[in-house]
Amino acid sequence: MGNFSRQLLNAWNTNDDQSQARIVRNTLGHPHHKSLARFMAKSFLSDFQGTEGWINVFKELAKMDFNLVKSIHQKEIRQVSKWWKDLGLAKELKFARNQPLKWYMWPLAVLPHPSLSEQRIELTKPISLVYIIDDIFDVHGTIDELNLFTEAVNRWEYEAVEPLPDYMKTCFNALNGITNEISSKVYKDYGWNPIDSLRKSWAILCNAFLVEARWFRIISSVATILCLWDDLGSAQDENQEGHDGSFLDCYMKENPGTSMENARCHVMHSISETWKLLNRQCLPPNPFSSCFTKACLNVARMVPLMYSYDGNQCLPSLEEHMKSIV
């Protein structure tokens, strides 16, 4: 039925009525059930035309509503921007995202009714912290620092916060302030204090981020070893001579006058350093099964066999193992 309707609507695109055809195209591109009504309002008003008097009256009322709601949103954005600036995280955590308008779009979509202005503003605050904490885990923090931060969020005690680096203390203080502020408002309005539930939710989030960071780093280390060995072997295997956008190529461009041999030595040193990191990641205690860590180590061990080419573009070590095992 859906495909049949789509075929009929697509056929309508050839209609001489350009206004109707445009509405059909917009509807096909943005189905009502899968679209946000407020986000589509401006486009709909532009397309909505008719000769009947009541249609024009309806359109004027819709424009008034659109402009009224828009003014509410603009006021909210000013409040959110002021809150974010006063919070000071953008200045303290320069590595993190600074996108309060983008973060505000989430509650704007989730809570579109004009009467929910305060709720949209308050919801933007924890959403902004989710993005900031995500950047700490993905971009800036070391595994040791992330362990400390996660422990601090789980315990939510001063003693757990004290060992944190300054940038994490700043983030935790902001997190604590926002959590207390929301809890206070909920208690005032509804007579229930959600602070324990909110703290537990933040702990669950950080625990998940930490698992992701650990998995990413161990996989990333293995992938780095593979990519660097691939760069060393690709020149001989594929006659690329290092000029394929590889690490070797980039290193030589950034260091004019460097010989290919020196570049290869630098790559080997990088592989050695990555192995050290991988070893630390595989040492207990870690969240991975012994089967998984062994598999990761074995992938890294296998890589040089796959990329150690000789002058004849052959893999003598791999071929020798193949003959002895298979």
N, C-alpha and C positions, 0 to 999 in steps of 0.2 A: 504494500500500500504506500509505504514511504517513497520507494523508488518511482512508483507510478506518479505520485504527486510531484516529485522532483522533475520528472520528465515533462509534465504539463507546465510547470513553472518555467523551466528552461525554454520551452517553446514560446512562452509569453515574452521572452526577451526580444523577440523579433517584432513585437507589437509596435505600431506607429506611435503610441502614446509613450513618449520617453519618460515621463514622470512615473507612470505605472511600471514600466520596464526597470527603472532604477530602484523602485521599492522592492520589486521581485528579486533583483540581484542582491540587494542588501539583506533581504530575508534569507536567501539561499546561503549567503556568506556568513550570516549571523542568525541562526535559528533562534526563535524567541526563547525556547526552553533552555538553550545553552548559552544565552547571552545575559548580560547585566542591563536591566531596563534603564537605569540612570545613565549608564555609559553610552547607550544607544539613542538617548532622547534627542540630542542635538541633530544627529543624522536623520532621525525620523521627522523632526519638525521641518527640516529643509526639504524633505521629499513629500511631505504631506500637503497636497494641493487639491483644490476642488472649486467648483462654481457655486455650490449650495451655500446659502447664507449661514446656516448652522455650523458648517464646517469651518468657516472663517472665525466664527465666535469661539468654537472649540479650540482652534489653533492659537488664538490670542490668549485664552485661559491657560493653555499648556505652556506658552512662552512665559507668561507671568509666573507660573509655578516653577519653571526651569530657572529663571533668573533669581527668584526668591531663594530657592535651594542652593543655587550657585553662590549667592552672597553668604549663606550660612557656612558653606564649605570653605570659602575664602577666609572667613573669620576663624574657623577652626585651624586652618593651615597656619595662620599667623600665631595662634596660641601654641601650636605644636612646635613651630620653628623657634619661638622664644624659649619654650621649655628646653628644647634640645641645645640651644646655644648656652643657656644658663647652666645646664648640666655639665658642660665642659668636656665631654668625652671626645668630641671631634678634635679638640686641641691636645688632649692628653694622649689619645690613641690614634696617632696619625696614620698607622697602617690599616686601620679599620674603615669600613664604609661610612660615608657621611651623606645619607640619603633620606632625610626625614619626610620629604614629600612622597617618595616611593613607599615608605613604610606606612604612611597615613592612608594610602590607597587600599590597603587590606581592610581596615575597619570600615572604610567608606563603602567597599563592596559588600562586606558582611552585614553591616548595620546601616542600610540606606535611608531609613525613615528619618525625616527632618527632626523629629522630636528627640532622637538619640545622640544629640550633639556631644554631651558630656561623656557618654560611653565611648564614642569614637575617639575622642581625645585621650581618654584613659587607656584604651586598648592599644593605641599607638605606642605607648611607653614600653610595655613589656615586649611588644613586637620588635621595637628598635633594639632592645637588649638581646633578643634571640639572634639578630643579625650580627651584633657586636661580638657576642660570645662565639658564634660560628666562625667569625674571622680570627678570633684568638686561637681557636682549635685548628683551623685550616691553614692559616697564614703565618702566624707569629710565634705561638708558644712551642717550647720544646716539650718532649714527652714528660720529662721530670716536672716541669712547670705545670703542665696540664694535669698531672696526677695530683699535685698540691692543690690546684684550683678546684678540681672535682671533689677532693676530700673536704675542702673548706665549705663548699656548697652543700655537701652531704651533712656535715656537722653543724654548720651555721653558728660557729663559736669564734670568739675573738682569738683564742689560742691557735685556731686553725688558719686564721687569716694572716697572722703575724709573719709567717715564713714566706709569704707570697712576694714576688717581685712587685715593684711599685705600680706598674701598669695594670696588674691583676688586682691589686688592692683597690685601685681607682674603679675598676669595673665592678668588683664585689660591693663596694660602698654604694655605687649607683643602683645595683641590683637590690641590695638591702633596703635602700631608701624607697624605691618604687614599690617593692613588695609590702613594706609597712604602710605606705600611702594608700595603696589599693585596699589593703586589709582594713584600715581605719575607715575608709569611705563605705565599704560594704557593711561593716559593723554598725556604722551610724545609720545607714539606710535600712538595713534588714535585720539588725540585732544578732548577727552571726559573724564570728571572726574566722576568716578562711586562711589565716597566716600559715598554719601547719600544712594545709593542703597545697598552698602556693609554694612553700619551701620544698615540699616533697616533689612537686612538679618540676621545679628548677633542677633538683638533684637528678631526677629521671632523665631530663634533657642532657645534662652535662655527662652523666654516665654513658648515654648513647653516643654523644660527641666523642668521648674518650675512646670508646671501643672503635668507632670509625677512624679516629686518628691513628690508633695503634695498627689497625688493619691496613690503612692506607700507607703508613710508613714502611711496614715490612714488605708489602707488595711493591711499593715505590723503590725500595732498595734493590729488590730482585730485578725490577724492570730497568733500573739505572745500569746495573751490571750488564744486563742483556744488550741494552742500547749502545753502551760504550764498546763492548766487544763487537757488536754488529758494525759499528763505525770502523773499527780496526780491520775487520775482515772484508767489508763491502768493497773497498777500493780494489782489492785483488780479485774478489769473487765476481764483481760486476763491472770491472774496468772503469770505476768512477774516480779513482785517484784522489779521493777525498773531497771532490767538488760536487757534492750532492746535497748541500745544506746540512751536513752532518756536524757533529761536535768538532771533529777535526777541522773541517772547513771553517767553522765559526771561530775556532781558537786561532787559526792562522791569520784570518782577516783582522781579528782584534789585536794580534801581536805581529805586525809587519816585520818581515825579515826572519821569522821563525822557520826553521827547517821542518820538513815532514817528520824527520826522526825525533826532533825535540817535541813536536806535537804529539807523537805517538807515546813518548815517555810520559808526557803530562796525562794522557788518557790512562795509561797503566797505573799511574799514581792515584788518579781518581777512582779507578776500579779497586785499588787496594784500600783506600779510605772508605769506600762504600761497603766493602767486605767487613771492615771493622764495625761499622754501624749495624750491619745485618747481624753480626755475631752478638752484639749487645742486645739487639731486639729479640733474639732467639733465646737468650739466657733467661732462666726462671728467676723470679716469678714473672710470668706474662699470661695474658688471657687466652693464649692459643693452645691447642692440643699438641702433643708431641708429634703426632702424625702430620699436622699442618706445618710445623716448623721444620721437620725433616724434609717435607716436600719442597718447601721454599729453598732450603739449603741445597737440595739436590738439583733444583732448577739452576741455581747460581753455579753449581759445580759442573753442570752439563754444558753451560754456555760456551766456555772456551774451546771445548771439543768441537762445537758446531761452527766456530768462527776462526780457528787457528789454521789458516791456509798456508801452504808452502808456495814456492815459486811457480809451481805448475797448476796453481789454483785447485789443489787437492787438499783433503783433510786427512793426513796420514795417521794422526792419533785416533780419530774416530774410526777410520777404516780398520785399524789394527784391533780396536775393541770389537768392532762388528764381526771380524773374522773369528775372534776368540769366543764370542758369546753366542752369535746366531748360527 
